[in-house]
Amino acid sequence: LQDGTATHLTVINMPATMTNLSVGYVFFPDGRKAGIEWSNASLAELAADGVIEDEYAVSFTAGGKFFSISATLDTRACPVVYDGLRGSHVFHECIADFQLDGIMPGWGLMEFYYR
């Protein structure tokens, strides 16, 4: 983000074993780092059935701080990559503009993977 904050949030949904595992971290501008403790991100609500929207919003906590992040995907920079022996695994790699708490701008990637 513009203030030097860097975040990474991964949400995993594997129906046979887990439905909502959130992991990640935050690097703060002062050099501190913290793991993500909680998130409201749910793949079932964000990108069910491989449908990728243009805008997303999630919240999470790390280092005792609450984060509200929104993302707008650049639809011109969102390629689809097929993987696996039959091409049945699908990656969506999207460049996005982010906003922290509606005011702090930044940019980064959003990735969706379906198999």
DSSP file (Angstrom, degrees, kcal/mol; ACC not computed):
  #  RESIDUE AA STRUCTURE BP1 BP2  ACC     N-H-->O    O-->H-N    N-H-->O    O-->H-N    TCO  KAPPA ALPHA  PHI   PSI    X-CA   Y-CA   Z-CA
    1    1 A L    >         0   0    0      0, 0.0     3,-2.2     0, 0.0   105,-0.3   0.000 360.0 360.0 360.0 166.8    0.0    0.0    0.0
    2    2 A Q  T 3   +     0   0    0    103,-3.2   104,-0.1     1,-0.3   102,-0.0   0.782 360.0  55.3 -60.1 -28.9    1.1    3.6   -0.4
    3    3 A D  T 3  S-     0   0    0    102,-0.2    -1,-0.3     2,-0.1     3,-0.1   0.446 124.5 -98.8 -84.6   1.6    2.1    3.9    3.3
    4    4 A G  S <  S+     0   0    0     -3,-2.2     2,-0.2     1,-0.4    -2,-0.1   0.348  78.1 139.2  98.3  -5.4    4.4    0.9    3.0
    5    5 A T        -     0   0    0     23,-0.1     2,-0.4    21,-0.0    -1,-0.4  -0.528  32.5-166.7 -69.6 136.9    2.1   -1.7    4.5
    6    6 A A  E     -A   27   0A   0     21,-2.4    21,-3.2    -2,-0.2     2,-0.3  -0.993   6.1-175.6-126.9 135.9    2.2   -5.0    2.7
    7    7 A T  E     -A   26   0A   0     -2,-0.4     2,-0.3    19,-0.2    19,-0.2  -0.926  13.9-171.5-130.4 154.8   -0.4   -7.8    3.1
    8    8 A H  E     +A   25   0A   0     17,-2.2    17,-1.8    -2,-0.3     2,-0.4  -0.947   8.7 178.3-144.1 124.3   -0.9  -11.3    1.9
    9    9 A L  E     -A   24   0A   0     -2,-0.3     2,-0.4    15,-0.2    15,-0.2  -0.991   4.4-173.6-129.4 124.8   -4.1  -13.3    2.5
   10   10 A T  E     -A   23   0A   0     13,-3.4    13,-2.6    -2,-0.4     2,-0.5  -0.971   3.6-167.5-116.0 132.0   -4.7  -16.8    1.3
   11   11 A V  E     -A   22   0A   0     -2,-0.4     2,-0.4    11,-0.2    11,-0.2  -0.984   7.8-164.3-120.0 124.5   -8.1  -18.4    1.7
   12   12 A I  E     -A   21   0A   0      9,-2.8     9,-2.4    -2,-0.5     2,-0.4  -0.913  10.8-179.0-114.8 132.8   -8.3  -22.2    1.0
   13   13 A N  E     +     0   0A   0     -2,-0.4     6,-0.2     7,-0.2     3,-0.1  -0.942  10.9 162.6-131.1 110.2  -11.5  -24.2    0.5
   14   14 A M  E >>  -A   18   0A   0      4,-2.0     4,-3.0    -2,-0.4     3,-2.7  -0.877  26.1-154.8-125.9  95.7  -11.2  -27.9   -0.1
   15   15 A P  T 34 S+     0   0    0      0, 0.0    -1,-0.1     0, 0.0     4,-0.1   0.722  89.0  55.3 -49.2 -32.2  -14.6  -29.4    0.5
   16   16 A A  T 34 S+     0   0    0      1,-0.1     3,-0.1     2,-0.1    -3,-0.0   0.752 129.3  11.3 -73.8 -21.5  -13.4  -32.9    1.5
   17   17 A T  T <4 S+     0   0    0     -3,-2.7     2,-0.3     1,-0.4    -1,-0.1   0.708 129.5   5.2-127.5 -35.5  -11.1  -31.5    4.2
   18   18 A M  E  <  -A   14   0A   0     -4,-3.0    -4,-2.0     1,-0.1    -1,-0.4  -0.993  42.1-162.0-154.4 150.5  -11.7  -27.9    5.1
   19   19 A T  E    S+     0   0A   0     -2,-0.3    25,-0.3    -6,-0.2    24,-0.3   0.624  83.5  12.6-111.9 -16.2  -14.1  -25.1    4.1
   20   20 A N  E     +     0   0A   0     -6,-0.1     2,-0.6    22,-0.1    -7,-0.2  -0.377  61.6 165.1-163.9  78.0  -12.5  -21.9    5.1
   21   21 A L  E     -A   12   0A   0     -9,-2.4    -9,-2.8    -3,-0.1     2,-0.5  -0.880  16.0-168.7 -98.8 117.6   -8.8  -21.8    6.1
   22   22 A S  E     +A   11   0A   0     -2,-0.6     2,-0.3   -11,-0.2   -11,-0.2  -0.928  13.9 162.7-108.9 127.0   -7.4  -18.2    6.1
   23   23 A V  E     +A   10   0A   0    -13,-2.6   -13,-3.4    -2,-0.5     2,-0.3  -0.960  15.4 102.8-137.0 155.5   -3.7  -17.7    6.4
   24   24 A G  E     -A    9   0A   0     -2,-0.3    12,-2.0    12,-0.2     2,-0.3  -0.982  42.9-116.6 161.4-167.7   -1.4  -14.7    5.7
   25   25 A Y  E     -AB   8  35A   0    -17,-1.8   -17,-2.2    -2,-0.3     2,-0.4  -0.962   7.0-137.1-155.6 165.9    0.6  -11.9    7.1
   26   26 A V  E     -AB   7  34A   0      8,-2.5     8,-2.2    -2,-0.3     2,-0.6  -1.000   8.2-156.3-131.1 131.6    1.0   -8.1    7.3
   27   27 A F  E     -AB   6  33A   0    -21,-3.2   -21,-2.4    -2,-0.4     6,-0.2  -0.954  20.9-147.9-102.6 120.9    4.2   -6.2    7.1
   28   28 A F    >   -     0   0    0      4,-3.0     3,-2.1    -2,-0.6   -23,-0.1  -0.536  23.2-112.1 -87.8 155.7    3.8   -2.8    8.8
   29   29 A P  T 3  S+     0   0    0      0, 0.0    -1,-0.1     0, 0.0   -24,-0.0   0.770 116.0  59.7 -57.9 -26.9    5.7    0.4    7.7
   30   30 A D  T 3  S-     0   0    0      2,-0.1     3,-0.1     1,-0.1   -26,-0.0   0.379 124.2-100.1 -85.2   6.6    7.7    0.4   10.9
   31   31 A G  S <  S+     0   0    0     -3,-2.1    -1,-0.1     1,-0.3     2,-0.0   0.247  80.8 131.4  97.5 -13.0    9.1   -3.1   10.2
   32   32 A R        -     0   0    0     -5,-0.1    -4,-3.0    31,-0.0    -1,-0.3  -0.348  38.1-161.3 -68.1 154.7    6.8   -5.1   12.4
   33   33 A K  E     -B   27   0A   0     -6,-0.2     2,-0.3    -3,-0.1    -6,-0.2  -0.985   9.6-179.8-136.6 150.9    5.2   -8.1   11.0
   34   34 A A  E     -B   26   0A   0     -8,-2.2    -8,-2.5    -2,-0.3     2,-0.2  -0.998  26.2-117.2-150.3 146.0    2.1  -10.1   12.2
   35   35 A G  E     -B   25   0A   0     -2,-0.3    28,-0.7   -10,-0.2     2,-0.4  -0.512  40.9 -99.8 -79.0 151.7    0.2  -13.1   11.1
   36   36 A I  E     -C   62   0B   0    -12,-2.0    26,-0.2   -28,-0.2   -12,-0.2  -0.598  37.0-175.6 -72.6 127.7   -3.5  -12.8   10.1
   37   37 A E  E     +     0   0B   0     24,-2.8     2,-0.3    -2,-0.4    -1,-0.2   0.783  63.1   3.7 -95.9 -32.9   -5.6  -13.9   13.1
   38   38 A W  E     -C   61   0B   0     23,-1.0    23,-2.1   -15,-0.0    -1,-0.3  -0.988  58.4-179.3-153.4 149.3   -9.1  -13.7   11.6
   39   39 A S  E     -C   60   0B   0     -2,-0.3    21,-0.2    21,-0.2   -17,-0.1  -0.985  26.8-149.8-150.9 147.5  -10.8  -13.0    8.3
   40   40 A N        +     0   0    0     19,-2.0     2,-0.2    -2,-0.3    20,-0.1   0.351  59.0 128.3 -93.3   4.9  -14.3  -12.8    7.0
   41   41 A A        +     0   0    0     18,-0.5     2,-0.4     4,-0.0    -2,-0.1  -0.425  33.4 179.0 -66.2 129.8  -13.2  -14.0    3.5
   42   42 A S    >>  -     0   0    0     -2,-0.2     4,-2.5     1,-0.1     3,-0.9  -0.979  25.3-153.6-134.5 119.7  -15.2  -16.9    2.2
   43   43 A L  H 3> S+     0   0    0     -2,-0.4     4,-2.4     1,-0.3    -1,-0.1   0.852  97.1  62.6 -61.7 -33.3  -14.5  -18.4   -1.2
   44   44 A A  H 34 S+     0   0    0    -25,-0.3     4,-0.4     1,-0.2    -1,-0.3   0.838 114.7  33.8 -60.2 -31.4  -18.1  -19.6   -1.4
   45   45 A E  H <4 S+     0   0    0     -3,-0.9    -2,-0.2     2,-0.1    -1,-0.2   0.768 121.9  46.8 -92.5 -29.3  -19.2  -16.0   -1.3
   46   46 A L  H  < S-     0   0    0     -4,-2.5     7,-0.4     1,-0.1    -3,-0.2   0.905 133.1  -3.9 -82.3 -43.2  -16.3  -14.4   -3.2
   47   47 A A  S >< S+     0   0    0     -4,-2.4     3,-1.2    -5,-0.2    -1,-0.1  -0.243  74.0 175.5-152.4  52.5  -15.8  -16.6   -6.2
   48   48 A A  G >  S+     0   0    0     -4,-0.4     3,-1.7     1,-0.2    -4,-0.1  -0.332  71.5   6.4 -64.5 143.4  -18.1  -19.6   -6.2
   49   49 A D  G 3  S-     0   0    0      1,-0.3    -1,-0.2    -2,-0.0     3,-0.1   0.711 127.0 -67.5  58.7  24.8  -18.1  -21.8   -9.3
   50   50 A G  G <  S+     0   0    0     -3,-1.2     2,-0.7     1,-0.2    -1,-0.3   0.606  90.2 144.7  77.8  10.7  -15.2  -20.0  -10.9
   51   51 A V    <   -     0   0    0     -3,-1.7     2,-0.6    -4,-0.0    -1,-0.2  -0.765  34.7-158.1 -86.9 115.1  -17.1  -16.7  -11.5
   52   52 A I        -     0   0    0     -2,-0.7    -5,-0.1    -3,-0.1     2,-0.1  -0.837   6.2-156.7 -98.9 122.7  -14.6  -13.9  -11.1
   53   53 A E        -     0   0    0     -2,-0.6     3,-0.1    -7,-0.4    20,-0.1  -0.306  23.0-120.5 -88.0 175.6  -16.2  -10.5  -10.3
   54   54 A D  S    S+     0   0    0      1,-0.2    19,-3.0    -2,-0.1     2,-0.4   0.695  92.6  38.2 -89.6 -22.1  -14.6   -7.0  -10.9
   55   55 A E  E     + D   0  72B   0     17,-0.2     2,-0.3     2,-0.0    17,-0.2  -0.979  61.1 176.7-136.4 145.5  -14.7   -5.9   -7.2
   56   56 A Y  E     - D   0  71B   0     15,-2.4    15,-2.9    -2,-0.4     2,-0.3  -0.957   8.2-167.4-141.0 157.1  -14.1   -7.6   -3.9
   57   57 A A  E     + D   0  70B   0     -2,-0.3     2,-0.3    13,-0.2    13,-0.2  -0.966  13.4 164.6-148.0 133.4  -14.0   -6.6   -0.2
   58   58 A V  E     - D   0  69B   0     11,-2.5    11,-2.9    -2,-0.3     2,-0.3  -0.946  19.8-147.0-140.3 161.8  -12.7   -8.5    2.8
   59   59 A S  E     + D   0  68B   0     -2,-0.3   -19,-2.0     9,-0.2   -18,-0.5  -0.943  21.7 162.3-126.9 152.5  -11.8   -7.7    6.4
   60   60 A F  E     -CD  39  67B   0      7,-2.2     7,-3.3    -2,-0.3     2,-0.4  -0.980  27.7-127.4-159.1 165.8   -9.1   -9.3    8.6
   61   61 A T  E     +CD  38  66B   0    -23,-2.1   -24,-2.8    -2,-0.3   -23,-1.0  -0.938  27.0 163.4-120.2 145.8   -7.2   -8.7   11.8
   62   62 A A  E >   +CD  36  65B   0      3,-2.1     3,-1.9    -2,-0.4   -26,-0.2  -0.938  68.9   4.8-157.6 136.5   -3.4   -8.9   12.3
   63   63 A G  T 3  S-     0   0    0    -28,-0.7     3,-0.1    -2,-0.3   -27,-0.1   0.810 129.8 -59.6  59.1  30.4   -1.2   -7.6   15.1
   64   64 A G  T 3  S+     0   0    0      1,-0.2     2,-0.4     0, 0.0    -1,-0.3   0.571 113.5 117.3  76.1   8.6   -4.3   -6.5   17.0
   65   65 A K  E <   -D   62   0B   0     -3,-1.9    -3,-2.1     2,-0.0     2,-0.4  -0.882  60.9-133.1-114.0 142.4   -5.4   -4.2   14.1
   66   66 A F  E     -D   61   0B   0     -2,-0.4     2,-0.4    -5,-0.2    -5,-0.2  -0.789  22.0-165.4 -93.0 132.6   -8.6   -4.4   12.0
   67   67 A F  E     -D   60   0B   0     -7,-3.3    -7,-2.2    -2,-0.4     2,-0.5  -0.963  11.9-169.9-120.1 134.8   -8.1   -4.1    8.2
   68   68 A S  E     -D   59   0B   0     -2,-0.4    33,-3.5    -9,-0.2     2,-0.4  -0.973  17.8-177.5-121.9 114.1  -10.9   -3.5    5.7
   69   69 A I  E     -DE  58 100B   0    -11,-2.9   -11,-2.5    -2,-0.5     2,-0.3  -0.925  10.8-171.4-119.3 134.0   -9.6   -4.0    2.1
   70   70 A S  E     -DE  57  99B   0     29,-2.2    29,-2.1    -2,-0.4     2,-0.4  -0.921   7.6-162.5-119.1 152.3  -11.4   -3.5   -1.1
   71   71 A A  E     -DE  56  98B   0    -15,-2.9   -15,-2.4    -2,-0.3     2,-0.5  -0.996  12.0-162.2-136.9 138.5  -10.0   -4.5   -4.6
   72   72 A T  E     -DE  55  97B   0     25,-2.6    25,-2.4    -2,-0.4   -17,-0.2  -0.982  24.8-137.4-118.5 118.1  -10.9   -3.5   -8.1
   73   73 A L  E     - E   0  96B   0    -19,-3.0     2,-1.0    -2,-0.5    23,-0.2  -0.483   9.9-128.5 -77.4 142.0   -9.6   -5.9  -10.7
   74   74 A D    >   -     0   0    0     21,-2.9     3,-2.2     3,-0.3    21,-0.4  -0.799  20.1-162.0 -85.3 101.5   -8.1   -4.6  -13.9
   75   75 A T  G >  S+     0   0    0     -2,-1.0     3,-0.5     1,-0.3    -1,-0.2   0.683  87.5  60.1 -65.0 -16.7  -10.1   -6.8  -16.4
   76   76 A R  G 3  S+     0   0    0      1,-0.2    -1,-0.3    19,-0.1     2,-0.0   0.631 109.1  44.3 -81.5 -13.4   -7.5   -6.1  -19.1
   77   77 A A  G <  S+     0   0    0     -3,-2.2    18,-2.3    18,-0.2    -3,-0.3  -0.460  84.1 101.4-127.9  58.4   -4.8   -7.7  -16.9
   78   78 A C    <   -     0   0    0     -3,-0.5    16,-0.2    16,-0.2    -1,-0.1  -0.503  51.0-176.3-140.4  65.2   -6.5  -10.8  -15.6
   79   79 A P        -     0   0    0      0, 0.0    14,-2.1     0, 0.0     2,-0.5  -0.244  19.6-134.8 -68.9 155.2   -5.3  -13.8  -17.7
   80   80 A V  E     -F   92   0B   0     12,-0.2     2,-0.4    10,-0.0    12,-0.2  -0.935  18.5-166.0-108.6 131.0   -6.6  -17.3  -17.3
   81   81 A V  E     -F   91   0B   0     10,-2.5    10,-3.1    -2,-0.5     2,-0.4  -0.976   8.3-148.4-121.1 129.3   -4.1  -20.2  -17.2
   82   82 A Y  E     +F   90   0B   0     -2,-0.4     2,-0.3     8,-0.2     8,-0.2  -0.808  22.1 176.1 -99.5 139.0   -5.1  -23.8  -17.6
   83   83 A D  E     +F   89   0B   0      6,-3.2     6,-2.5    -2,-0.4     3,-0.2  -0.844  29.5  60.0-136.9 166.6   -3.1  -26.5  -15.7
   84   84 A G  S >  S-     0   0    0     -2,-0.3     3,-0.8     3,-0.2    -2,-0.0  -0.141  93.5 -67.3  96.4 165.7   -3.2  -30.2  -15.2
   85   85 A L  T 3  S+     0   0    0      1,-0.3    -1,-0.2     2,-0.1     0, 0.0   0.830 137.3  28.5 -61.3 -33.5   -3.0  -33.1  -17.6
   86   86 A R  T 3  S-     0   0    0     -3,-0.2    -1,-0.3     0, 0.0    -2,-0.1   0.279 112.9-108.7-110.5   9.4   -6.4  -32.3  -19.1
   87   87 A G  S <  S+     0   0    0     -3,-0.8    -3,-0.2     1,-0.1    -4,-0.1   0.746  79.1 132.7  70.8  22.4   -6.4  -28.5  -18.5
   88   88 A S        +     0   0    0     -6,-0.1     2,-0.5    27,-0.1    -4,-0.2   0.606  47.1  82.0 -84.9 -10.8   -9.0  -28.9  -15.8
   89   89 A H  E     -F   83   0B   0     -6,-2.5    -6,-3.2    26,-0.1     2,-0.5  -0.820  67.8-161.9 -94.1 132.6   -7.2  -26.8  -13.2
   90   90 A V  E     -FG  82 114B   0     24,-3.0    24,-2.8    -2,-0.5     2,-0.4  -0.963  10.5-168.1-125.6 126.4   -7.8  -23.1  -13.8
   91   91 A F  E     -FG  81 113B   0    -10,-3.1   -10,-2.5    -2,-0.5     2,-0.5  -0.909   4.8-163.9-106.2 137.3   -5.8  -20.1  -12.5
   92   92 A H  E     -FG  80 112B   0     20,-2.8    20,-2.2    -2,-0.4     2,-0.6  -0.983   8.7-170.6-115.6 115.1   -7.1  -16.5  -12.7
   93   93 A E  E     - G   0 111B   0    -14,-2.1     2,-0.5    -2,-0.5    18,-0.2  -0.927  13.0-179.1-108.5 110.6   -4.1  -14.1  -12.1
   94   94 A C  E     - G   0 110B   0     16,-3.1    16,-2.7    -2,-0.6     2,-0.3  -0.937  26.4-142.2-123.4 128.7   -5.5  -10.6  -11.7
   95   95 A I  E     - G   0 109B   0    -18,-2.3   -21,-2.9    -2,-0.5     2,-0.3  -0.678  34.8-176.0 -78.1 139.1   -3.8   -7.2  -11.2
   96   96 A A  E     -EG  73 108B   0     12,-2.7    12,-2.1    -2,-0.3     2,-0.5  -0.972  30.9-130.4-140.8 151.9   -5.9   -5.1   -8.8
   97   97 A D  E     -EG  72 107B   0    -25,-2.4   -25,-2.6    -2,-0.3     2,-0.3  -0.883  34.4-158.3 -95.9 133.5   -6.1   -1.7   -7.3
   98   98 A F  E     -EG  71 106B   0      8,-2.9     8,-1.6    -2,-0.5     2,-0.4  -0.782  13.7-160.8-114.7 156.0   -6.6   -1.9   -3.5
   99   99 A Q  E     -EG  70 105B   0    -29,-2.1   -29,-2.2    -2,-0.3     2,-0.6  -0.992  10.1-149.9-133.7 127.3   -8.0    0.5   -0.9
  100  100 A L  E >> S-EG  69 104B   0      4,-2.5     4,-2.3    -2,-0.4     3,-2.2  -0.877  85.0 -16.1 -96.5 123.6   -7.3    0.1    2.8
  101  101 A D  T 34 S-     0   0    0    -33,-3.5    -1,-0.2    -2,-0.6   -32,-0.1   0.766 119.7 -70.6  52.9  28.3  -10.2    1.4    5.0
  102  102 A G  T 34 S+     0   0    0    -34,-0.4    -1,-0.3    -3,-0.2   -33,-0.1   0.465 132.3  59.9  75.6   1.1  -11.4    3.3    1.9
  103  103 A I  T <4 S+     0   0    0     -3,-2.2    -2,-0.2     1,-0.2    -1,-0.1   0.675  77.4  77.7-130.6 -32.8   -8.6    5.8    1.9
  104  104 A M  E  <  -G  100   0B   0     -4,-2.3    -4,-2.5  -103,-0.0    -2,-0.2  -0.754  67.7-151.0 -92.2 111.5   -5.1    4.2    1.5
  105  105 A P  E     +G   99   0B   0      0, 0.0  -103,-3.2     0, 0.0     2,-0.3  -0.388  27.6 144.4 -80.7 158.5   -4.4    3.2   -2.1
  106  106 A G  E     -G   98   0B   0     -8,-1.6    -8,-2.9  -105,-0.3     2,-0.3  -0.958  31.0-132.2-169.8 179.0   -2.2    0.4   -3.2
  107  107 A W  E     +G   97   0B   0     -2,-0.3     2,-0.3   -10,-0.3   -10,-0.2  -0.946  34.4 124.3-141.9 163.8   -1.9   -2.3   -5.9
  108  108 A G  E     -G   96   0B   0    -12,-2.1   -12,-2.7    -2,-0.3     2,-0.3  -0.951  49.0 -60.0 175.7-156.3   -1.2   -6.0   -6.1
  109  109 A L  E     -G   95   0B   0     -2,-0.3     2,-0.4   -14,-0.2   -14,-0.2  -0.881  22.9-163.1-120.4 147.9   -2.4   -9.4   -7.3
  110  110 A M  E     -G   94   0B   0    -16,-2.7   -16,-3.1    -2,-0.3     2,-0.4  -0.998  16.2-168.8-123.0 134.3   -5.5  -11.5   -6.7
  111  111 A E  E     -G   93   0B   0     -2,-0.4     2,-0.4   -18,-0.2   -18,-0.2  -0.982   8.7-171.8-127.6 135.0   -5.3  -15.1   -7.7
  112  112 A F  E     -G   92   0B   0    -20,-2.2   -20,-2.8    -2,-0.4     2,-0.4  -0.985   6.1-171.2-122.6 136.2   -8.0  -17.7   -7.9
  113  113 A Y  E     -G   91   0B   0     -2,-0.4     2,-0.4   -22,-0.2   -22,-0.2  -0.990   3.5-178.2-133.1 125.3   -7.3  -21.3   -8.5
  114  114 A Y  E      G   90   0B   0    -24,-2.8   -24,-3.0    -2,-0.4    -2,-0.0  -0.958 360.0 360.0-122.6 139.8   -9.9  -24.0   -9.2
  115  115 A R              0   0    0     -2,-0.4    -1,-0.1   -26,-0.2   -27,-0.1   0.324 360.0 360.0-141.7 360.0   -9.4  -27.7   -9.7
